[in-house]
Amino acid sequence: MNKLFLPLLAGIGASLAIGLLSYMDQNLSDVALLMAPFGATVVIVFGLPDSPLAQAKNVIFGHLITAFIGIFFVQFIGVSQFYLAIATGLGVSAMLLTKTTHPPAGANSILIMLSAQSWSFLVTLVLIGAVVIVLLGKLMKTAKIKLKSQSI
């Protein structure tokens, strides 16, 4: 049963997270809440919830750190092929140094620099989106534990 049930539950959780962010994105004026790296985040958070890479600290701060670096480059340094590479490398190093490694966040600097985002992107999209995914992930993990304990 677990071979089918747990992957389906993970898919439902991922669908709920992206669906909620998509709904909020469409219904809140002037607020974007979706970005492609969140698609990879939900794979880790819902599919591998016990992984260190799926923990709240890693998801939230990994996304925030790399987004900060991308916005910093847009605002103060510039965007070029060279700077895209440097910002991505800095993001990887910063996540590893702070023990907040979250692989999907590695794409943030590139996405943010190529779309020339401002500081508001850090809170409205990155922080809110990461927190929503983490909270739904915690709810789904709790539901899985309860369902497992009932099936014993």
Disulfide bonds with the S-S distance in Angstrom:
none
